Amino acid sequence: MTAVPLELVGQWDVLAQTGLDTGGLRGWILNNLLPLLLIAVALLLLWLGGGKGDNAGVMRRVGGVFVALAVIGLAVSGTGVDIGTFIAGLFSTSG
């Protein structure tokens, strides 16, 4: 068993009182991981279709990338509930 100094034990309750959230992880993903993924997708699209002259295939893939970017944008912005309410309002008869 490892002995822990008493001054560290007093700091544990301070750490336990702070709230845990995922804001730091979310910010890191948005600032670092997402641009790297977009660059990787762009390079893959250029490599797969650019040299072969398959422009239609590249544009089909780019359309899929745009749909994926729209889904990521909805997830990040938090407006998915508002858009869902709007779409549900198109099909429901209220009042």
C-alpha positions in Angstrom: 0.0 0.0 0.0 1.3 3.5 -0.9 1.4 6.2 1.8 -0.2 9.6 0.8 1.0 12.8 2.3 -1.6 14.6 4.4 -1.4 17.8 2.4 -2.5 15.9 -0.7 -5.6 14.5 1.1 -6.8 18.0 1.8 -6.6 18.8 -1.9 -8.7 15.9 -3.0 -12.0 17.3 -1.6 -11.3 20.6 -3.6 -10.9 18.5 -6.7 -14.0 16.6 -6.0 -16.1 19.8 -5.6 -15.4 21.0 -9.1 -17.9 20.0 -11.7 -16.9 17.6 -14.4 -17.8 18.4 -18.0 -16.7 17.6 -21.5 -16.1 21.2 -22.6 -12.4 20.8 -22.9 -12.6 17.6 -24.9 -15.3 19.1 -27.2 -13.1 22.1 -27.8 -10.1 20.0 -28.6 -12.0 17.9 -31.1 -13.5 21.0 -32.8 -10.2 22.8 -32.9 -7.8 20.0 -33.7 -9.3 16.7 -34.8 -12.0 18.0 -37.1 -9.7 20.1 -39.4 -7.3 17.2 -39.6 -10.1 14.9 -40.7 -11.3 17.4 -43.3 -7.8 17.7 -44.7 -7.5 13.9 -44.8 -10.8 13.6 -46.6 -9.9 16.2 -49.1 -6.5 14.5 -49.9 -8.2 11.2 -50.2 -10.8 12.6 -52.7 -8.0 14.2 -54.7 -6.0 11.0 -54.7 -8.8 8.6 -55.5 -10.5 10.5 -58.3 -8.1 13.2 -59.5 -5.6 11.1 -61.3 -8.1 8.8 -63.0 -10.4 11.5 -64.5 -13.4 10.1 -62.6 -15.0 13.5 -62.0 -18.5 12.1 -61.5 -17.3 9.7 -58.8 -15.4 12.5 -57.0 -18.5 14.7 -57.0 -20.6 11.8 -55.7 -18.2 11.5 -52.8 -18.0 15.2 -52.2 -21.9 15.2 -51.9 -21.5 12.5 -49.2 -18.9 14.7 -47.5 -21.3 17.7 -47.5 -24.0 15.6 -45.9 -21.5 14.5 -43.2 -20.4 18.1 -42.6 -24.1 19.1 -42.2 -24.6 16.4 -39.6 -21.5 17.5 -37.7 -22.6 21.1 -37.9 -26.0 20.2 -36.4 -24.4 18.3 -33.7 -22.0 21.0 -32.8 -24.4 24.0 -33.0 -27.1 22.4 -30.9 -29.9 23.5 -33.2 -31.0 20.0 -34.0 -34.0 20.3 -31.6 -35.2 23.4 -33.3 -34.9 21.9 -36.8 -36.7 18.8 -35.6 -39.5 20.9 -34.1 -39.8 22.8 -37.4 -39.9 19.6 -39.5 -42.5 18.0 -37.1 -44.6 21.2 -37.4 -44.7 20.7 -41.2 -46.5 17.4 -40.8 -48.7 18.0 -37.7 -51.9 19.9 -37.6 -52.0 22.1 -34.5 -54.8 24.4 -33.6 
